[in-house]
Amino acid sequence: MIYISRKEHFNAAHKLYNPNWSEDKNKEVFGPCANANWHGHNFDLITTVKGEIDPDTGFVVDLKKLSTLIRTQIVDKVDHKNLNMDVDFMKDKMASTEILAMEFWKILAPKITEISKYGELHSLKLYETPRNYVEYFGN
């Protein structure tokens, strides 16, 4: 088994806010992330594919195809967008990094098996800041 990763970048705004809570409760739990005027991040998404090497190409997955897939299915939909308001797959969901990573998985996992005979999605690592990130393994 071999693992190969591709890193992509996007910028997006969001707000963490539970509409079932009071303003005070939201501020208590989410702090400045509940700012009524939103806030933004410079996200890095690292997509890791695992599998066996294709004997014809020497690849687990063609990184050019993987990059195109990530850009068209994820980055083009979230870059310079408001995650709470502009992104269809985040509609009515908390725009936390954890939920965002899970939604990315739902989109990418089936499509990676379409572009790779021998690979499958292993993990997504989504950096919200250089010190805060989520790693998701699809379970």
Beta strands, then each sheet from edge to edge (+ up, - down):
strand 1: 2-14
strand 2: 39-51
strand 3: 81-82
strand 4: 119-127
strand 5: 133-136
sheet 1: 3+ 1+ 2- 4+ 5-
end
